[in-house]
Amino acid sequence: MKKGKRSFGKILMTLMVIFFYLPILYMIIFSFNDGKSLTHFTGFSLRWYRHMLESRDMMEALYTTFGVALLATAVSTVVGTISAIGLSKSKKIVRDLMEQVNNLPMMNPEIVTAIGFMLLFITFRVEKGYATMLLAHIAFCIPYVMLSVMPKIRSLDPNLADAAMDLGATPWRALTKVIVPQITPGIISGALIAFTMSVDDFIISYFVTGSGVKNLSIMVYTMSKRVNPSINAISTLVVVIITVVLVLINLVPSFMSKRQRKAEIGRRKFVLPAAGCAALLLVIVWLSGLGGRDSALPYAGETLFVYNWGEYTGENLIQDFEALTGATVVMENFDSNEQMYIKVANGEAYDVLVPSDYMIQRLMDEGLLQELDYSQLDCLEELSDEVLGLPYDPNNDYSIPYFWGTVGIVYDTTKVDLADLEAEGYNIFLDEKYKGDIYLYDSERDSFMMALKALGYSMNTEDEEELRKAYDWLVQCVQTMEPEIVTDEIIDNMAQGRKALGLIYSGDAAYVMSENEDMGFFMPESGTNLWSDAMVIPKNAKNPELAHEFINYVSSYEGAYDNSSYVGYTSPNQQVMDDLAGAGGDYEGINAYLPRTDNENDEVFVYNENTRKMIGNLWSKVKIAASNAS
């Protein structure tokens, strides 16, 4: 009986180890993948490690992560230890009160703490960046240090310090030579926890940072929004660093003597190799980031602040622009127009934004953009007429297109009959032949666009009755068709043919079709969203002249080609479109790359605050209905 229990325990432990470590192993393997897929291994390559090392953003994120972690650990360990020792000598009522106060940050949800820090910095007008991230990390690490040190202090004889001073020791000597050595294990434990919490943190860092400063957690978050295997490479590097530190921590004690004196020395020694390893890493990363700018270049020493979508920039675009101008580009990323709007409306200064059409209209209406100076722009003649003069900015007074495209249906040609698509259009998402085999896109605007177009309405309707019918259409879909509601994970999933069809942006469909020849892209005749993301200059931009230069470069053939070939979305540069879609181009024969421009039912989104709120509320109810149905 006991033997059976032991065997069961071993099996359970093995399964738990597999559960925890198999995803890490999977990630490491795919970091050496030659292709862009995150799920299909096409061959061994160091391509993504090279891309990681060449990416200044990734190296700076690595430097920031471990720099903040080491500084926060050092400061919080000293402050936490001194605070714990001081509390041990306080009255019981004070000690009990402070212990409860110390526990509160650890029990508090991280999002609440993050918003609290953000509001604090905003209230006192502290510019967010490296310093604010460091201060926040120190603040949330201190309670963990105190929690580790306090039990060790309680285990000490309360008269120990007094005895040392009776024997002639000064208070400082009694502290450093008697008290601290006795609680060293607790101090080390607290320091390690603080370091781990700092390296691991995402939510608090995300809310307290600014000026382009980001740690690895923020970097990985923005990279995960689109297909980019560099996420595997940089994550693998972090795993290697942590593994080295853990090996050092666990191997050094095995060489320690049983004698207490050598054991104490050994406990101190293991910190040195780990700290040395981290310091060496920081030096390497710092040196890799060195490289002076040529002072003869026109914008040497100047900085351009860009706020763009995550993973929406060509592989070499930023470094080539910096080499051309001598300027430094600091790029921050957002994952929704609404997130971008909040920062801009609250006065955060950027030189270039890349919002979507309807959000540009909102920013224009609220006076948050400045008009472009066409005496500094020479790029318009290179752009396609089809993407100029769109309804939200008919004279392009405020915006220059960055990417454009449509929304349509990506489908597996081996599972879906084209005749069904032509006959049903968007109503194919109600065809029970494909039940359980479809993706819906988790976007209120695009999902309601699909439903409204399926019903024959304008996607810009303000009629509440039409919106209610679109809501009913979507509820019917989620209740009868068992769809999977996703965002950008649809890209890789459809590239692997995991479902029959799904709603998708044309640029993402172009990538899917380039990865899988069985995939097709269809736009119903009832119409679709003809969208455009464009570059604009905020009213409070600090360097509008350099911003115009950036817009010129991104719109030029060289910049636009790098952008479009890497990201996969359609370039507004006419020559780039022709080359990428033409013979020998990256997207030859892929109809998703070239947006449809000859259908009178296609529309551009118009911003309406009341309609936006109503659609947002209705979409939330659709997702609740989907959860109940599943």
Residue pairs with C-beta under 8 A, 6 or more apart in sequence:
24 239
27 232
27 235
27 236
27 239
28 232
28 236
28 239
29 41
30 38
30 39
30 41
30 229
30 232
31 48
31 49
31 229
31 232
31 233
31 235
31 236
32 44
32 45
32 46
32 48
33 41
33 42
33 43
33 44
33 45
33 48
33 229
33 232
34 42
34 43
34 44
34 45
34 47
35 41
35 42
35 43
35 229
35 515
36 227
36 228
36 229
36 511
36 515
37 227
37 229
37 492
37 495
37 496
37 515
38 227
38 229
38 231
38 232
38 492
39 492
39 496
40 495
40 496
40 515
48 229
48 230
48 232
48 233
49 233
51 230
51 233
51 315
52 58
52 59
52 230
52 233
52 234
52 237
53 59
53 288
54 319
55 230
56 289
56 318
56 319
57 214
57 219
57 318
57 331
58 219
58 230
58 234
59 285
59 288
59 289
60 214
60 285
60 289
61 214
61 215
61 216
61 218
61 219
61 234
62 216
62 234
62 237
62 281
62 285
63 282
63 285
63 286
63 289
64 130
64 133
64 213
64 214
64 215
64 216
65 199
65 215
65 216
65 217
66 199
66 241
66 278
66 281
66 282
67 282
68 130
68 133
68 134
68 137
68 198
68 215
69 137
69 195
69 198
69 199
70 195
70 275
70 278
70 279
70 282
71 134
71 138
72 134
72 137
72 138
72 141
72 194
72 195
72 198
73 141
73 191
73 194
73 195
73 198
75 138
76 137
76 138
76 141
76 142
76 144
76 145
76 194
77 145
77 187
77 190
77 191
77 194
79 138
79 142
79 145
80 141
80 142
80 143
80 144
80 145
80 146
80 149
80 190
80 194
81 145
81 149
81 180
81 183
81 187
81 190
83 142
83 146
84 145
84 146
84 149
84 150
84 153
85 149
85 153
85 175
85 179
87 94
87 95
87 98
87 99
87 146
87 150
88 95
88 150
88 153
88 154
90 98
99 150
102 143
102 146
102 147
103 143
103 147
105 113
105 139
105 140
105 143
106 143
106 144
106 147
110 201
110 203
110 204
111 203
113 140
113 204
114 203
114 204
114 206
114 207
114 208
115 207
117 132
117 136
117 139
117 204
117 207
117 208
118 128
118 207
118 208
120 126
121 128
121 132
121 208
122 346
126 132
127 210
127 211
128 208
128 209
128 210
128 211
129 209
129 210
129 211
129 213
130 209
130 211
130 213
132 208
132 209
132 210
133 205
133 208
133 209
133 213
133 215
135 208
136 204
136 205
136 208
137 198
137 201
137 204
137 205
140 197
140 201
140 204
141 194
141 197
141 198
142 194
144 190
144 193
144 194
144 197
145 187
145 190
145 191
145 193
145 194
146 190
147 190
148 186
148 187
148 189
148 190
148 193
149 183
149 186
149 187
149 190
150 186
151 186
152 182
152 183
152 185
152 186
152 187
153 183
153 186
156 179
156 182
156 183
157 163
160 178
160 179
160 182
161 171
161 174
161 175
161 178
161 179
164 173
164 174
164 177
164 178
165 171
165 174
169 177
169 178
180 187
181 264
184 264
184 267
184 268
185 267
188 267
188 271
191 271
192 249
199 216
199 238
199 242
200 217
201 215
201 217
202 215
202 217
202 218
202 221
205 214
205 215
205 217
205 218
206 217
206 218
206 221
209 215
209 218
210 332
210 348
211 305
211 330
211 332
212 305
212 330
212 331
212 332
214 222
214 332
216 234
216 238
219 234
220 231
220 234
220 235
221 310
222 310
222 311
222 333
222 335
223 230
223 231
223 310
223 311
224 231
225 309
225 310
225 311
225 335
225 487
225 488
226 310
226 311
226 312
226 488
226 491
226 567
227 311
227 488
227 491
227 492
227 511
228 311
241 277
241 278
241 281
244 277
245 274
245 277
245 278
248 270
248 273
248 274
248 277
249 270
249 274
252 266
252 269
252 270
252 273
253 266
253 267
253 270
255 266
256 262
256 263
256 265
256 266
256 267
257 263
257 266
293 300
293 301
293 322
293 326
293 327
293 328
294 300
294 326
295 301
295 326
296 326
297 324
297 325
297 326
297 327
298 325
298 326
299 325
299 326
299 327
299 546
299 549
300 325
300 326
300 327
301 326
301 327
302 326
302 327
302 328
302 543
302 546
303 327
303 328
303 329
303 330
303 543
304 327
304 328
304 329
304 330
304 351
304 352
304 543
304 546
304 547
304 550
305 330
305 331
305 332
305 349
305 350
305 351
305 352
305 542
305 543
306 329
306 330
306 331
306 332
306 350
306 351
306 352
306 353
306 354
306 550
307 331
307 332
307 333
307 334
307 340
307 343
307 344
307 350
307 352
307 353
307 354
308 331
308 332
308 333
308 334
308 352
308 353
308 354
309 333
309 334
309 335
309 354
309 533
310 333
310 334
310 335
311 333
311 567
312 333
312 354
312 403
312 533
312 567
312 569
313 331
313 563
313 566
313 567
314 559
314 562
314 563
314 564
314 565
314 566
314 567
315 562
315 566
316 562
317 554
317 559
317 562
317 563
318 329
318 331
320 553
320 558
320 559
320 562
321 327
321 329
321 550
321 553
321 554
321 559
322 328
322 329
324 553
325 546
325 549
325 553
327 546
329 550
332 350
334 340
334 343
337 355
337 356
337 358
337 359
340 353
340 355
340 359
341 355
341 359
341 362
341 363
344 350
344 353
344 363
344 368
344 538
345 366
345 368
347 540
349 538
349 540
349 541
349 542
350 538
350 541
351 537
351 538
351 541
351 542
351 543
351 544
351 546
351 547
351 550
352 535
352 536
352 537
352 541
352 547
352 550
352 551
353 363
353 535
353 536
353 537
353 538
354 402
354 533
354 534
354 535
354 536
355 363
355 533
355 534
355 536
356 531
356 532
356 533
356 605
357 390
357 392
357 531
357 532
357 533
357 534
357 604
357 605
358 392
358 445
358 605
358 606
358 607
359 607
360 369
360 392
360 393
360 398
360 399
360 534
360 536
361 392
361 393
361 606
361 607
362 607
363 369
363 536
363 538
364 392
364 393
364 398
365 607
367 539
368 538
368 539
369 398
369 536
369 537
369 538
369 539
370 398
370 537
370 538
370 539
370 541
370 544
371 397
371 398
372 396
372 397
372 398
372 399
372 400
372 537
372 548
372 551
373 544
373 548
374 380
376 545
376 548
376 549
376 552
377 400
377 548
377 551
377 552
378 552
379 400
379 551
379 552
379 555
379 556
380 388
380 396
380 400
382 555
382 556
382 557
382 560
382 573
382 574
382 575
383 400
383 401
383 555
383 572
383 573
383 574
384 572
384 573
384 574
384 577
386 595
386 597
387 401
387 404
387 532
387 572
388 396
388 401
388 572
389 395
389 396
390 532
390 604
391 604
391 606
392 399
392 604
392 606
392 607
393 399
393 534
398 536
398 537
399 534
399 535
399 536
400 534
400 535
400 551
400 555
400 572
401 532
401 533
401 534
401 535
401 555
401 572
402 532
402 533
402 534
402 535
402 554
402 563
402 572
403 507
403 532
403 533
403 563
403 564
403 567
403 569
403 570
403 571
403 572
404 530
404 531
404 532
404 533
404 569
404 570
404 572
404 595
405 505
405 506
405 507
405 530
405 531
405 569
405 570
405 595
406 505
406 506
406 523
406 528
406 529
406 530
406 531
406 595
406 596
406 602
407 446
407 449
407 450
407 503
407 504
407 505
407 506
407 528
407 529
407 531
408 503
408 504
408 506
408 509
408 521
408 522
408 523
408 524
408 528
408 592
409 421
409 426
409 428
409 501
409 502
409 503
409 504
409 521
409 522
409 523
409 524
410 490
410 494
410 501
410 502
410 503
410 504
410 508
410 509
410 512
410 513
410 519
410 520
410 521
410 592
411 421
411 500
411 501
411 502
411 519
411 520
411 521
411 522
412 494
412 497
412 499
412 500
412 501
412 518
412 519
412 520
413 518
413 519
413 520
414 497
414 518
415 434
415 437
415 500
415 501
416 428
416 434
416 500
416 501
416 520
418 520
418 522
420 428
420 431
420 433
421 428
421 522
421 524
422 522
424 430
424 431
425 453
425 454
425 524
425 525
425 526
426 450
426 451
426 453
426 454
426 524
426 526
427 454
428 434
428 501
429 438
429 440
429 450
429 454
429 477
429 481
429 483
429 501
429 503
430 473
430 476
430 477
430 480
430 481
432 480
432 481
434 481
434 500
434 501
435 480
435 481
435 482
436 481
436 482
437 499
437 500
437 501
438 481
438 483
438 484
438 499
438 500
438 501
438 502
439 483
439 484
439 485
439 486
439 490
439 493
439 494
439 499
439 501
439 502
439 503
439 504
440 447
440 477
440 478
440 483
440 484
440 485
440 486
440 502
440 503
441 447
441 485
441 486
441 487
441 490
441 502
441 503
441 504
442 485
442 486
442 487
442 623
443 487
444 615
444 616
444 618
444 619
445 529
445 605
445 615
446 503
446 529
447 474
447 503
447 619
447 622
448 459
448 467
448 470
448 471
448 474
448 615
448 618
448 619
449 459
449 528
449 529
449 605
450 503
451 470
451 471
451 473
451 474
451 477
452 458
452 459
452 461
452 466
452 467
452 470
453 459
453 524
453 526
453 527
453 528
453 601
454 473
454 524
454 526
455 466
455 469
455 470
455 473
456 526
457 463
457 466
457 469
457 470
458 603
459 527
459 529
459 603
459 605
460 603
460 605
460 606
460 608
460 611
461 467
461 611
462 608
462 610
462 611
464 614
467 611
467 614
467 615
467 618
468 618
470 618
471 618
471 621
471 622
474 618
474 619
474 622
475 621
475 622
475 625
477 483
478 485
478 622
478 623
478 625
478 626
478 629
479 625
479 626
479 629
482 629
482 630
483 626
484 499
485 623
485 626
486 493
486 502
488 508
490 502
490 504
490 508
491 504
491 508
491 511
491 512
493 499
494 502
494 504
494 512
494 516
494 519
495 511
495 512
495 515
495 516
495 519
496 516
497 516
497 518
497 519
504 512
504 521
505 531
505 569
506 521
506 569
506 570
506 592
506 593
506 595
507 567
507 568
507 569
507 570
507 592
507 593
508 568
509 519
509 521
509 592
510 521
510 568
510 569
510 570
510 587
510 590
510 592
510 593
511 568
512 519
512 592
513 519
513 520
513 521
513 590
513 592
514 568
514 586
514 587
514 590
521 590
521 591
521 592
523 596
523 599
525 599
525 601
526 601
527 599
527 601
527 602
527 603
528 596
528 599
528 601
528 602
528 603
529 602
529 603
529 604
529 605
530 595
530 596
530 597
530 602
530 603
530 604
531 604
531 605
532 572
532 604
535 550
535 551
535 554
537 544
537 547
537 548
541 547
553 559
554 560
554 563
555 572
555 573
556 573
557 573
557 575
557 576
560 571
560 572
560 573
560 576
561 571
561 573
561 576
561 579
561 580
563 571
564 570
564 571
564 573
564 576
564 577
564 580
565 580
565 586
568 587
568 593
570 577
570 593
570 594
570 595
571 577
571 580
577 593
577 594
579 585
580 586
580 587
580 593
581 587
581 588
581 590
581 593
581 594
582 588
587 593
596 602
